[in-house]
Amino acid sequence: MKRILPVIVIAQFFCTSVWFAGNAIMGDIARQLHLDAGYLAHLTSAVQLGFISGTLLFAILSVADRFSPVKVFFCCAMIAAAINLGASINDNTATTLLIFRFATGFFLAGIYPVGMKIASDHYQQGLGRSLGFLVGALVLGTAFPHLLKSMTAALPWRYVIYATSALAVIGGIAMLVLVPDGPGHAKGQQLNVANFLHGFRNSKFRAAAFGYFGHMWEVYAFWAFIPLMIGTYQAQHQIIDLNVPLWSFAIIASGSLSCALGGVLSQRFGAKPVATIALFISCLCCLMSPLFLVCNMQWAFIVFIFIWGMAVAADSPLFSTLIAQNAPVASRGSSLTIVNSIGFAITIISIQFINALRTPANAYYIYMLLAIGPVLGLLVLRRERGESTAGH
């Protein structure tokens, strides 16, 4: 039992490394295919759209509830690893690359939410702590390609693709061999295409879901534009020793620490209060971002961007915990999956929204618009708290 959570965490980390593999090597791909900087947003959105399509189909078919979630995880890891290799084909075009990234995202639907389902089946007690480590692994996996890019700068960019696919294979095999289906997995579920919507009947489930949606408006757009933020700051202040891939990794990876810390804190203070505080801090960071993007103090910019990187991710496992705890037992996997699907649909809107509006003239204050999601999420959480108090 003690080994199960570490294996799930490591497998999640390895398998989700294929998620942002394209972003880490975007500069190389853009030069090879003669693409403009805006293609980064399209590449990110292709993965997200694939993930949304996959999670929607998995939720409707109740895949994680009707079948062994461990076997689902393994199969999807193998397929995602194989498709991820498609990005390294010599004859790729801008269109085929988007197709490969879409397909990779589709099968990530059997990795991220299914990994949370496996953890929730094993760890009903202390679920916040468990998901804190698990989502922390997702964040680290998201950041890892940037570190690989920094470490393999002298090698062809395809090595990043090869390495992330190899990690996904190892993670899938580890999950299959070392982790059984948990005691919380209800076997023999029948197909019910409306099952995934049942959780929304619960007001606490709805509040957690909408808090998560507000968080998702901000988090992936922040991660997608981190290299551009750092690059803009570097150019503005003529800094020559700022390693953009390495700093991008460090900032995104800092969120893995805050996820784990938030999970631990939730054991003492509760998941909802800790999630609310994290969402509030990240909202403030959005609103204060112009001050630090234009300031000429590099240390202040670095400290600020790290605080933002930690706050933007910290609430994710806590909202997932609240969703899992308030979802119907028979459709927990589908409930997690549909919330993921809607949340990632929101990320496409926010990424494309920022990308469409971003210009050299507004590059320093455009990220204030990322506060829209946290503000709405905080309002829903406050309203649910008021209704709960009135009910008592």
C-alpha positions in Angstrom: 0.0 0.0 0.0 2.8 2.4 0.8 4.3 2.1 -2.7 1.1 2.8 -4.5 1.0 6.6 -4.2 4.7 7.1 -5.2 4.2 4.9 -8.2 1.0 6.7 -9.3 2.8 10.1 -8.8 5.9 9.0 -10.8 3.8 7.4 -13.6 1.7 10.6 -13.8 4.9 12.7 -14.1 6.4 10.5 -16.8 3.3 10.2 -18.9 2.3 13.9 -18.7 5.7 15.0 -20.0 4.4 14.6 -23.5 1.8 17.3 -22.8 3.9 20.4 -23.4 6.7 18.7 -25.4 5.8 20.8 -28.4 6.0 24.1 -26.5 9.6 23.5 -25.3 10.9 23.1 -28.9 8.5 25.6 -30.5 11.4 27.9 -31.4 13.2 25.2 -33.3 10.0 24.1 -35.1 9.1 27.7 -36.0 12.5 28.2 -37.6 12.3 24.9 -39.5 8.7 25.5 -40.8 9.0 29.3 -41.0 6.1 29.9 -38.6 5.3 33.1 -36.7 5.2 33.4 -32.9 1.4 33.1 -32.8 1.7 29.4 -33.8 2.7 28.6 -30.2 -0.9 29.4 -29.0 -2.3 27.2 -31.8 0.1 24.3 -30.9 -1.0 24.5 -27.2 -4.6 24.7 -28.1 -4.4 21.7 -30.4 -3.3 19.5 -27.4 -6.0 21.1 -25.2 -8.6 20.5 -27.9 -7.5 16.9 -28.2 -7.7 16.5 -24.4 -11.2 18.0 -24.3 -12.4 15.7 -27.1 -11.0 12.7 -25.3 -12.3 13.6 -21.9 -15.8 14.3 -23.3 -15.9 10.9 -25.0 -14.4 9.1 -22.0 -17.0 10.8 -19.7 -20.0 10.0 -21.9 -18.9 6.3 -22.2 -18.0 6.2 -18.5 -14.7 4.6 -19.5 -12.9 5.0 -16.1 -15.9 3.7 -14.2 -16.8 0.7 -16.4 -13.3 -0.6 -17.1 -10.1 -1.1 -15.1 -8.7 2.4 -14.7 -5.2 1.0 -14.4 -5.5 -0.7 -17.8 -7.1 2.4 -19.3 -4.1 4.4 -18.1 -1.6 1.9 -19.5 -3.2 1.7 -22.9 -3.5 5.5 -23.3 0.1 6.0 -22.1 1.4 3.6 -24.8 -0.7 5.2 -27.6 0.2 8.8 -26.5 3.9 7.9 -26.5 3.7 6.6 -30.0 1.7 9.5 -31.4 4.0 12.0 -29.6 6.8 10.6 -31.8 4.9 11.9 -34.8 6.1 15.4 -34.1 9.7 14.3 -34.9 8.9 13.2 -38.5 11.0 15.1 -41.0 8.2 15.9 -43.5 5.9 17.5 -41.0 4.0 20.6 -41.9 2.2 23.1 -39.7 -1.0 21.1 -40.2 0.3 17.6 -39.6 2.1 18.8 -36.4 -1.2 20.2 -35.1 -2.9 16.8 -35.9 -0.2 14.9 -33.9 -0.5 17.3 -31.0 -4.3 16.9 -31.1 -4.1 13.1 -31.0 -1.6 13.2 -28.2 -4.0 15.3 -26.2 -6.9 13.0 -26.9 -5.1 10.0 -25.2 -3.9 12.2 -22.3 -7.6 12.0 -21.4 -6.9 8.5 -20.2 -3.9 9.6 -18.1 -4.5 12.7 -16.1 -8.2 12.3 -14.9 -7.8 8.5 -14.8 -4.7 8.9 -12.6 -6.8 11.0 -10.2 -9.5 8.3 -10.3 -7.0 5.6 -9.4 -5.7 7.7 -6.5 -9.2 8.5 -5.2 -10.0 4.8 -5.3 -7.0 4.0 -3.1 -7.0 7.1 -0.8 -10.4 8.1 0.4 -8.8 9.3 3.6 -6.2 12.0 3.0 -7.4 12.5 -0.6 -6.3 16.2 -0.6 -2.7 15.2 0.3 -2.7 12.4 -2.3 -4.0 14.5 -5.1 -1.7 17.3 -4.1 1.3 15.1 -4.9 -0.5 13.7 -8.0 -1.3 17.1 -9.6 2.1 18.2 -8.5 3.5 15.4 -10.7 1.3 16.7 -13.6 2.7 20.2 -13.2 6.3 18.9 -13.1 5.6 16.8 -16.1 4.3 19.9 -17.9 7.5 21.8 -17.0 9.9 18.9 -17.7 10.2 19.4 -21.5 11.6 22.9 -20.9 14.3 21.4 -18.7 15.0 18.8 -21.3 15.3 21.5 -23.9 17.8 23.4 -21.7 19.8 20.3 -21.0 19.9 19.2 -24.7 20.5 22.6 -26.2 23.5 21.3 -28.2 21.5 18.3 -29.5 18.8 18.2 -32.2 15.4 19.3 -30.9 13.9 15.9 -31.7 15.7 14.4 -28.6 13.0 16.2 -26.4 10.3 14.2 -28.3 12.2 10.9 -28.0 12.8 11.4 -24.3 9.2 12.3 -23.4 7.8 9.4 -25.3 10.2 7.0 -23.6 9.1 8.4 -20.2 5.5 7.9 -21.1 6.1 4.2 -21.9 8.0 3.6 -18.6 5.2 5.4 -16.7 2.4 3.3 -18.3 4.2 0.0 -17.7 4.9 1.0 -14.0 1.2 1.7 -13.4 0.1 -1.6 -15.0 2.7 -3.7 -13.1 2.8 -2.1 -9.7 -0.7 -0.6 -9.1 -3.9 -2.6 -8.7 -7.3 -1.2 -9.1 -8.3 0.4 -5.7 -11.0 -0.8 -3.3 -13.0 2.3 -4.2 -13.5 1.2 -7.8 -17.1 0.0 -8.3 -16.9 -2.9 -10.8 -19.5 -3.9 -13.3 -20.9 -0.4 -14.0 -23.4 -0.3 -16.8 -23.3 2.3 -19.6 -25.4 5.3 -18.8 -24.6 8.3 -21.0 -26.0 10.7 -18.5 -23.9 9.4 -15.6 -21.3 12.1 -15.9 -23.8 14.9 -15.3 -25.1 13.6 -12.0 -22.5 15.3 -9.9 -23.8 18.8 -10.9 -27.0 18.2 -8.9 -24.9 18.7 -5.7 -24.3 22.4 -4.9 -20.9 21.6 -3.3 -19.9 19.8 -6.4 -21.0 22.7 -8.6 -19.1 25.2 -6.5 -15.9 23.2 -6.6 -16.3 22.7 -10.3 -16.8 26.4 -11.0 -13.9 27.3 -8.8 -11.8 24.9 -10.9 -13.1 26.5 -14.1 -12.0 29.9 -12.9 -8.6 28.5 -12.0 -8.3 26.9 -15.5 -9.0 30.2 -17.3 -5.7 31.3 -15.8 -3.3 28.4 -15.4 -2.6 27.0 -18.8 -2.5 30.4 -20.4 0.1 31.4 -17.8 2.1 28.3 -18.6 1.8 28.8 -22.4 2.9 32.4 -22.3 5.7 32.1 -19.6 8.5 31.8 -22.3 7.1 34.9 -24.0 6.8 36.8 -20.7 10.4 36.0 -19.9 11.5 36.8 -23.4 9.7 40.1 -23.4 11.3 41.1 -20.1 14.7 40.0 -21.4 14.4 42.1 -24.5 13.0 45.1 -22.8 15.8 45.2 -20.2 18.5 43.9 -22.6 19.5 41.0 -20.3 21.8 38.5 -22.0 22.2 35.8 -19.4 18.5 34.8 -18.9 18.1 31.2 -19.9 14.4 31.2 -21.1 13.9 27.4 -21.3 15.5 26.8 -17.9 13.6 29.6 -16.2 10.3 28.5 -17.8 10.9 25.0 -16.3 11.7 26.4 -12.9 8.7 28.6 -12.7 6.2 26.0 -13.9 7.8 23.3 -11.8 7.5 25.5 -8.7 3.8 24.8 -9.0 4.5 21.1 -8.2 5.8 22.1 -4.8 2.8 24.4 -4.1 0.4 21.5 -5.1 2.1 19.2 -2.6 2.2 21.9 0.1 -1.4 22.8 -0.5 -2.4 19.1 -0.2 -0.6 18.9 3.1 -2.2 22.1 4.4 -5.6 20.9 3.4 -5.3 18.1 5.9 -5.3 20.7 8.7 -7.3 23.6 7.3 -9.5 22.0 4.8 -9.3 21.9 1.0 -11.8 24.7 0.3 -10.1 27.4 2.4 -6.7 26.6 1.1 -7.9 26.6 -2.5 -9.7 29.9 -2.0 -6.6 31.6 -0.7 -4.4 30.2 -3.6 -7.0 31.4 -6.1 -7.0 34.9 -4.5 -3.2 35.2 -4.5 -3.0 34.2 -8.2 -5.8 36.7 -9.0 -3.7 39.4 -7.4 -0.7 38.3 -9.4 -2.6 38.7 -12.6 -3.7 42.2 -11.7 -0.2 43.2 -10.5 1.7 41.7 -13.5 2.3 45.0 -15.3 4.2 46.4 -12.4 6.7 43.6 -12.4 7.0 43.2 -16.2 8.1 46.8 -16.6 10.2 47.2 -13.4 14.0 47.3 -14.0 14.8 45.1 -11.0 15.4 41.5 -12.2 15.3 40.0 -8.8 11.8 41.5 -8.1 10.6 40.1 -11.5 12.0 36.6 -10.7 10.5 36.5 -7.2 7.1 37.7 -8.4 6.9 35.3 -11.3 7.8 32.4 -8.9 5.1 33.4 -6.5 2.7 33.5 -9.4 3.9 30.1 -10.7 3.2 28.6 -7.3 -0.1 30.2 -6.6 -1.5 29.5 -10.1 -1.2 25.7 -9.6 -1.7 25.3 -5.9 -5.5 25.2 -6.0 -5.9 22.6 -8.7 -5.6 19.4 -6.6 -7.8 20.9 -3.9 -10.6 21.6 -6.3 -10.2 18.1 -7.7 -10.4 16.8 -4.1 -13.6 18.7 -3.5 -15.0 17.4 -6.8 -14.1 13.8 -6.1 -15.4 14.0 -2.5 -18.8 15.4 -3.6 -19.2 13.3 -6.8 -21.5 10.2 -6.8 -19.4 7.1 -6.0 -20.6 5.2 -9.0 -19.6 7.9 -11.4 -16.6 9.5 -9.7 -14.3 8.8 -12.6 -16.8 10.3 -15.2 -17.4 13.3 -12.9 -13.7 14.1 -12.7 -13.4 13.6 -16.4 -16.2 15.9 -17.5 -15.0 18.6 -15.2 -11.6 18.3 -16.7 -13.1 18.4 -20.2 -15.0 21.7 -19.5 -12.0 23.1 -17.7 -9.6 22.5 -20.6 -12.2 23.9 -23.0 -11.9 27.1 -21.1 -8.1 27.0 -21.4 -8.4 27.1 -25.2 -10.6 30.2 -25.0 -8.3 32.0 -22.6 -5.1 31.1 -24.6 -6.6 32.2 -27.9 -8.1 35.3 -26.3 -4.8 36.4 -25.0 -3.0 35.5 -28.2 -5.5 37.4 -30.4 -5.3 40.6 -28.3 -1.5 40.5 -27.5 0.6 43.1 -29.3 4.0 44.6 -28.7 2.2 47.6 -27.3 0.2 45.8 -24.7 2.6 42.9 -23.9 3.2 44.2 -20.4 -0.4 44.5 -19.2 -2.3 41.9 -21.3 -2.0 39.3 -18.6 -4.3 41.2 -16.3 -7.1 39.7 -18.3 -6.2 36.3 -16.8 -7.8 37.6 -13.6 -11.3 37.2 -15.1 -11.4 33.4 -14.2 -10.1 33.7 -10.6 -12.5 36.6 -9.9 -15.5 34.6 -11.2 -14.3 31.5 -9.3 -14.0 33.4 -6.1 -17.5 34.8 -6.5 -19.0 31.4 -6.9 -17.1 30.0 -3.9 -18.3 33.0 -1.8 -21.9 32.5 -2.9 -21.8 28.8 -2.1 -20.4 29.5 1.4 -23.2 32.0 2.0 -25.8 29.5 0.9 -24.3 26.8 3.2 -24.3 29.3 6.1 -27.9 30.3 5.5 -28.8 26.6 5.3 -27.5 26.0 8.8 
